[in-house]
């Protein structure tokens, strides 16, 4: 057969966050397996090079200050981007895909492209990297803890709690955007399947009203060869990712102070100044480092004793956990969302209750006082899990099987469909 053709769509074409890394890795993986691939995204000064950039939409940076007129134009694009639809039509004139795979398209690209893609008559799949398809604020987190107040369809809690950047106006706008897109049925009518990287997320979306038959569980992957391990443990713990309220970093700093444990934070986000102030107040041994490219980040992971993922929102399927595992490091993580599907307490890491400072401090003391040989054993188990359960090959076969089930012509699978663990039946309800 001719090489199959995959079109991938995402707001950003650089490794800004986990969803963007997953988009780029997905495209690269299928291209390496012989597929012809194209990408549709947004222009941005940090973008990776792409031959498809002439078709990208103009940059929108939502955190930047704009004039009133520009803000009105951006608001219109968020609701329905005529530019995105027109640019995509130009791309489709030169590249006719056999499959379309969407990642994060909210706001910057907008769902205006979905009717056009549906009209191609090919499978249209979307990976849900967050909870935006249910929660207008993405996270089911209200700044204080887990929140499901909008469950059932009401959008008033979004405005009342000012869930979008603490702003009533922005929250009201997102409520209007959500109501409009739901009324038009963009995501419900024009996407064939929603890929959920964790079973937890699948059950959560189903409990919020998404038809279960439209949801499929396919695990994330990491290319272990790109994250070579170092099993010898260091003398500090490491967090890497966004510095955001839902990530539980204030809990982490309090626990590190209680356990007298040194910690490095690598990342960017709105909480940096508050975290620096908290570290000074607590006298905690904290070093905060700006976001790093992957090759430098991997050096820091390999130098750590373990990685900490203290999230206090419904973490979906953390790539940070898998990248730490690939580097041969066990993970201390909060028992929330999809994380317990990755971290096995006492085997490849430790679990504690989200927000539990004494519980996290106890885990930190345990790993700091554990013999190096025991930490190394857990790191090796973590690395084996990535190699065997979260490999690129298993992800490729699971996703390709999904495309085939939707009618796409695809190459022969490397693994028989009956053996693909990614397509297991969903777990019991966690609603």
C-alpha positions as CSV (number, residue, x, y, z in Angstrom):
1,X,0.0,0.0,0.0
2,X,1.0,3.6,-0.4
3,X,2.5,5.3,2.7
4,X,-0.4,6.4,4.9
5,X,-0.8,10.1,5.6
6,X,-1.3,11.6,9.0
7,X,-2.2,15.3,9.8
8,X,-1.5,16.3,13.4
9,X,-2.9,19.6,14.8
10,X,-1.8,21.5,17.9
11,X,-1.6,25.1,19.1
12,X,2.1,25.1,19.7
13,X,5.0,23.7,17.6
14,X,7.6,23.6,20.4
15,X,7.8,21.8,23.7
16,X,5.9,24.3,25.8
17,X,4.1,21.7,28.0
18,X,3.4,18.0,28.1
19,X,0.6,18.2,25.6
20,X,2.9,19.9,23.1
21,X,5.7,17.3,23.7
22,X,3.1,14.5,23.1
23,X,2.1,16.1,19.8
24,X,5.6,16.5,18.5
25,X,6.6,13.0,19.6
26,X,3.5,11.5,18.0
27,X,4.3,13.2,14.7
28,X,7.9,12.1,14.8
29,X,7.1,8.5,15.8
30,X,4.7,8.0,12.9
31,X,7.1,9.7,10.4
32,X,9.9,7.4,11.6
33,X,7.5,4.4,11.0
34,X,7.1,5.3,7.4
35,X,4.0,7.6,7.4
36,X,3.8,10.8,5.5
37,X,3.0,13.5,8.0
38,X,2.0,17.1,8.1
39,X,1.3,19.5,11.0
40,X,-1.0,22.4,11.5
41,X,-0.2,24.9,14.2
42,X,0.4,28.5,15.2
43,X,3.4,30.7,14.4
44,X,5.5,31.4,17.4
45,X,9.0,32.7,18.0
46,X,10.0,29.5,19.8
47,X,8.7,27.1,17.2
48,X,10.7,24.2,15.9
49,X,11.4,24.4,12.1
50,X,8.7,22.9,9.9
51,X,8.1,22.8,6.2
52,X,4.4,23.4,7.0
53,X,4.9,26.7,8.7
54,X,3.6,28.8,5.8
55,X,0.2,27.4,6.6
56,X,0.3,28.1,10.3
57,X,-2.1,30.7,11.9
58,X,-0.7,34.0,13.2
59,X,0.5,34.1,16.8
60,X,-1.7,34.7,19.7
61,X,0.0,34.9,23.1
62,X,-2.9,35.1,25.6
63,X,-0.6,36.4,28.4
64,X,0.6,39.4,26.4
65,X,-0.8,42.9,26.7
66,X,-2.7,44.0,23.6
67,X,-4.7,47.1,22.5
68,X,-8.4,47.0,22.9
69,X,-9.0,46.5,19.2
70,X,-6.5,43.6,19.1
71,X,-8.2,42.0,22.1
72,X,-11.5,42.1,20.3
73,X,-10.0,40.5,17.3
74,X,-8.4,37.8,19.4
75,X,-11.7,37.1,21.2
76,X,-13.4,36.6,17.8
77,X,-10.7,34.2,16.8
78,X,-11.1,32.2,20.0
79,X,-14.8,31.8,19.3
80,X,-14.4,31.0,15.6
81,X,-11.2,31.5,13.7
82,X,-11.9,32.1,10.1
83,X,-8.1,32.4,9.6
84,X,-7.5,28.9,10.9
85,X,-10.2,27.4,8.6
86,X,-8.8,29.3,5.6
87,X,-5.2,28.3,6.3
88,X,-6.1,24.7,6.8
89,X,-8.0,24.6,3.5
90,X,-4.8,25.8,1.9
91,X,-2.8,23.0,3.6
92,X,-5.4,20.4,2.6
93,X,-5.1,21.4,-1.0
94,X,-1.6,20.0,-1.0
95,X,-1.8,17.3,1.6
96,X,-4.8,14.9,1.8
97,X,-4.6,12.9,5.1
98,X,-5.8,9.4,5.7
99,X,-6.1,10.3,9.5
100,X,-6.4,13.5,11.4
101,X,-5.1,13.6,15.0
102,X,-5.9,16.7,17.1
103,X,-4.1,17.6,20.3
104,X,-4.7,21.0,22.0
105,X,-6.6,23.3,19.7
106,X,-8.6,25.4,22.1
107,X,-8.4,29.2,21.8
108,X,-5.5,29.6,19.5
109,X,-6.7,27.5,16.6
110,X,-10.4,27.1,17.7
111,X,-12.9,24.4,16.7
112,X,-13.7,26.3,13.5
113,X,-11.6,23.7,11.7
114,X,-13.6,20.7,12.9
115,X,-16.4,20.7,10.4
116,X,-13.9,21.0,7.6
117,X,-11.9,18.0,8.9
118,X,-15.0,16.0,9.4
119,X,-16.0,16.6,5.8
120,X,-12.9,14.9,4.5
121,X,-14.5,11.5,5.3
122,X,-11.4,10.2,7.2
123,X,-11.0,9.4,10.9
124,X,-10.7,12.4,13.2
125,X,-9.2,11.6,16.6
126,X,-8.4,13.9,19.5
127,X,-6.2,13.2,22.5
128,X,-7.6,14.8,25.7
129,X,-4.4,16.1,27.4
130,X,-6.6,17.9,30.0
131,X,-10.2,18.1,31.1
132,X,-11.3,21.0,28.8
133,X,-13.9,18.8,27.1
134,X,-15.7,18.8,30.5
135,X,-14.4,21.6,32.6
136,X,-14.2,25.0,30.9
137,X,-11.1,25.9,33.0
138,X,-9.3,22.7,31.9
139,X,-8.2,21.4,35.3
140,X,-11.2,20.7,37.6
141,X,-9.3,22.8,40.1
142,X,-10.5,26.1,41.6
143,X,-7.3,27.4,43.1
144,X,-7.9,25.7,46.4
145,X,-8.5,22.1,45.4
146,X,-10.4,19.7,43.1
147,X,-13.7,21.3,41.8
148,X,-16.5,19.7,39.8
149,X,-19.1,22.4,40.4
150,X,-19.8,22.7,36.6
151,X,-20.7,19.1,36.4
152,X,-24.2,18.8,35.0
153,X,-23.8,21.7,32.5
154,X,-24.0,24.9,34.6
155,X,-21.3,27.4,33.9
156,X,-22.2,29.9,36.7
157,X,-19.6,28.4,39.1
158,X,-16.9,29.2,36.5
159,X,-17.8,32.9,36.7
160,X,-18.6,33.0,40.4
161,X,-15.2,31.5,41.3
162,X,-13.4,33.5,38.6
163,X,-11.6,30.3,37.5
164,X,-9.8,31.9,34.6
165,X,-6.8,33.9,35.9
166,X,-8.9,35.2,38.8
167,X,-10.8,37.5,36.4
168,X,-14.6,37.8,36.3
169,X,-14.5,39.2,32.8
170,X,-12.2,36.4,31.4
171,X,-14.2,33.7,33.2
172,X,-17.5,35.1,31.8
173,X,-15.9,35.1,28.3
174,X,-14.8,31.5,28.6
175,X,-18.3,30.6,29.9
176,X,-19.7,32.2,26.7
177,X,-17.2,30.4,24.5
178,X,-18.0,27.1,26.1
179,X,-21.8,27.6,25.8
180,X,-21.4,28.6,22.1
181,X,-19.2,25.6,21.2
182,X,-21.5,23.2,23.1
183,X,-24.6,24.7,21.3
184,X,-22.9,24.2,18.0
185,X,-21.7,20.7,19.0
186,X,-18.2,21.2,17.6
187,X,-16.5,18.5,19.6
188,X,-19.4,16.1,19.9
189,X,-20.4,16.1,16.2
190,X,-17.1,16.2,14.4
191,X,-14.7,14.1,16.4
192,X,-14.9,10.3,16.0
193,X,-12.9,9.3,19.1
194,X,-11.4,10.9,22.2
195,X,-8.1,9.3,23.3
196,X,-7.7,9.4,27.1
197,X,-4.1,8.7,28.3
198,X,-5.4,7.5,31.7
199,X,-8.2,5.2,32.6
200,X,-9.1,7.8,35.3
201,X,-9.7,10.5,32.7
202,X,-11.8,8.2,30.6
203,X,-14.1,7.4,33.6
204,X,-14.2,11.1,34.6
205,X,-15.2,12.3,31.1
206,X,-17.8,9.5,31.0
207,X,-19.2,10.6,34.4
208,X,-19.5,14.2,33.1
209,X,-21.7,12.9,30.2
210,X,-19.4,11.9,27.3
211,X,-20.6,8.7,25.6
212,X,-18.3,5.9,26.8
213,X,-18.2,4.4,23.4
214,X,-16.5,7.5,22.0
215,X,-13.7,7.3,24.6
216,X,-10.6,5.1,24.2
217,X,-7.7,4.6,26.6
218,X,-4.2,4.7,25.0
219,X,-1.3,5.3,27.3
220,X,1.3,7.9,26.7
221,X,4.8,6.9,25.8
222,X,8.4,8.1,26.1
223,X,11.3,7.2,23.9
224,X,13.6,5.7,26.5
225,X,16.6,5.9,24.2
226,X,16.2,9.7,24.3
227,X,16.4,9.7,28.2
228,X,19.4,7.5,29.0
229,X,19.3,6.3,32.6
230,X,21.7,6.9,35.5
231,X,20.7,4.6,38.4
232,X,23.1,5.9,41.0
233,X,21.1,8.2,43.3
234,X,22.0,11.8,44.0
235,X,21.6,13.8,47.2
236,X,18.5,15.9,46.4
237,X,15.0,15.6,45.0
238,X,13.7,17.2,41.8
239,X,10.5,18.7,40.5
240,X,10.2,19.7,36.8
241,X,7.2,21.2,35.0
242,X,5.0,24.2,35.3
243,X,5.1,26.3,38.5
244,X,1.4,26.5,38.9
245,X,-1.0,26.4,41.8
246,X,-2.5,23.0,41.0
247,X,1.0,21.4,41.0
248,X,1.2,21.2,44.8
249,X,4.5,23.0,45.0
250,X,3.8,24.9,48.2
251,X,3.0,21.5,49.8
252,X,6.3,20.3,48.5
253,X,8.3,23.2,49.9
254,X,6.7,22.8,53.3
255,X,7.4,19.1,53.3
256,X,11.0,19.6,52.2
257,X,11.5,22.1,55.1
258,X,10.0,19.6,57.5
259,X,12.2,16.8,56.2
260,X,15.3,19.0,55.9
261,X,15.6,17.8,52.3
262,X,17.2,19.7,49.4
263,X,15.0,20.2,46.3
264,X,15.4,21.6,42.9
265,X,12.5,23.1,40.9
266,X,12.9,23.4,37.1
267,X,10.2,25.1,35.2
268,X,8.3,28.3,34.6
269,X,5.0,29.7,35.6
270,X,3.0,32.2,37.7
271,X,4.0,30.8,41.1
272,X,7.8,31.4,40.9
273,X,7.9,34.6,43.0
274,X,5.6,33.1,45.6
275,X,7.7,29.9,45.8
276,X,10.9,31.9,46.2
277,X,9.3,34.0,49.0
278,X,8.0,30.8,50.7
279,X,11.4,29.2,50.5
280,X,13.0,32.2,52.2
281,X,10.3,32.2,54.9
282,X,10.7,28.5,55.6
283,X,14.5,28.5,55.3
284,X,14.0,25.6,52.9
285,X,16.9,24.4,50.8
286,X,15.3,25.2,47.4
287,X,16.9,26.0,44.0
288,X,14.7,27.2,41.2
289,X,16.0,26.9,37.7
290,X,14.4,28.3,34.5
291,X,12.9,25.9,32.0
292,X,15.6,23.9,30.2
293,X,15.9,22.1,26.8
294,X,15.4,18.4,27.0
295,X,19.1,17.4,26.9
296,X,19.9,19.7,29.8
297,X,16.8,18.7,31.7
298,X,17.7,15.0,31.4
299,X,21.1,15.7,33.0
300,X,19.3,17.2,36.1
301,X,16.9,14.3,36.3
302,X,19.8,11.8,36.2
303,X,21.6,13.7,39.0
304,X,18.6,13.5,41.4
305,X,17.8,10.9,44.0
306,X,14.2,10.8,42.9
307,X,11.6,13.0,41.2
308,X,8.5,14.4,43.0
309,X,5.1,15.0,41.4
310,X,3.0,16.5,44.2
311,X,0.0,17.5,42.1
312,X,-3.3,18.5,43.7
313,X,-5.5,18.4,40.6
314,X,-6.5,15.3,38.6
315,X,-3.2,14.8,37.0
316,X,-3.9,12.9,33.8
317,X,-0.9,10.8,32.7
318,X,2.1,12.7,33.6
319,X,5.0,12.6,31.1
320,X,7.2,13.9,33.9
321,X,6.7,10.5,35.7
322,X,7.6,8.6,32.6
323,X,10.6,10.7,31.8
324,X,11.8,10.3,35.3
325,X,11.3,6.5,35.0
326,X,13.2,6.5,31.7
327,X,16.1,8.2,33.5
328,X,16.2,5.5,36.1
329,X,14.6,7.5,38.9
330,X,11.8,6.5,41.2
331,X,9.0,9.0,41.8
332,X,7.2,10.3,44.9
333,X,3.7,11.3,43.7
334,X,0.3,12.3,45.1
335,X,-2.4,9.7,44.9
336,X,-4.7,11.5,42.6
337,X,-6.0,11.3,39.0
338,X,-4.2,8.9,36.7
339,X,-0.8,9.0,38.6
340,X,-1.5,5.8,40.6
341,X,-1.7,4.0,37.2
342,X,2.0,4.8,36.7
343,X,3.5,4.9,40.2
344,X,3.4,1.7,42.2
345,X,3.9,2.3,45.9
346,X,7.0,0.6,47.2
347,X,7.9,-0.7,43.8
348,X,8.9,2.1,41.5
349,X,8.1,5.0,43.8
350,X,5.9,6.2,46.7
351,X,2.4,7.6,46.9
352,X,1.0,10.1,49.4
353,X,-2.3,11.9,49.8
354,X,-2.5,15.2,47.9
355,X,-1.8,18.2,50.1
356,X,-0.6,16.0,53.0
357,X,2.6,17.8,54.1
358,X,3.5,15.3,56.9
359,X,2.8,12.4,54.5
360,X,5.0,13.8,51.8
361,X,7.7,14.7,54.4
362,X,7.7,11.0,55.6
363,X,8.2,9.9,52.0
364,X,11.1,12.3,51.6
365,X,12.8,11.2,54.7
366,X,12.4,7.6,53.7
367,X,14.0,8.1,50.3
368,X,16.8,10.3,51.7
369,X,17.7,7.7,54.4
370,X,17.2,4.6,52.2
371,X,20.5,2.9,51.2
372,X,21.6,3.9,47.8
373,X,21.4,0.3,46.6
374,X,17.7,0.2,47.5
375,X,16.9,3.5,45.7
376,X,18.8,2.1,42.7
377,X,16.7,-1.1,42.6
378,X,13.5,1.0,42.5
379,X,15.0,3.2,39.7
380,X,15.7,0.1,37.7
381,X,12.1,-1.1,38.2
382,X,10.9,2.3,37.0
383,X,13.1,2.1,33.9
384,X,11.9,-1.4,33.1
385,X,8.3,-0.2,33.3
386,X,9.0,2.4,30.7
387,X,10.7,-0.1,28.4
388,X,8.0,-2.7,28.7
389,X,4.7,-0.8,29.4
390,X,5.1,2.7,28.0
391,X,7.3,2.1,24.9
392,X,7.0,3.9,21.6
393,X,6.2,0.6,19.9
394,X,3.2,-0.2,22.1
395,X,1.9,3.3,21.7
396,X,2.3,3.2,17.9
397,X,0.5,-0.1,17.7
398,X,-2.3,0.9,20.0
399,X,-2.9,4.2,18.1
400,X,-2.6,2.5,14.7
401,X,-5.2,-0.1,15.8
402,X,-7.5,2.7,16.7
403,X,-7.1,4.3,13.3
404,X,-7.8,0.9,11.7
405,X,-10.9,0.4,13.8
406,X,-12.2,3.7,12.5
407,X,-11.7,2.6,8.9
408,X,-8.3,4.0,8.0
409,X,-5.9,2.0,5.8
410,X,-2.8,1.4,7.9
411,X,0.3,-0.7,7.8
412,X,0.4,-4.1,9.4
413,X,0.7,-3.9,13.2
414,X,3.9,-5.0,14.9
415,X,1.8,-6.5,17.8
416,X,-1.4,-8.5,17.3
417,X,-4.4,-6.5,18.2
418,X,-5.4,-9.1,20.8
419,X,-2.2,-8.4,22.8
420,X,-2.5,-4.6,22.9
421,X,-2.8,-3.6,26.5
422,X,-3.7,0.0,25.6
423,X,-7.1,-1.2,24.4
424,X,-8.2,-2.8,27.7
425,X,-11.7,-2.3,28.9
426,X,-12.1,0.7,31.1
427,X,-11.8,0.4,34.9
428,X,-14.6,0.7,37.4
429,X,-16.2,4.1,37.7
430,X,-14.4,6.7,39.8
431,X,-17.2,9.2,39.5
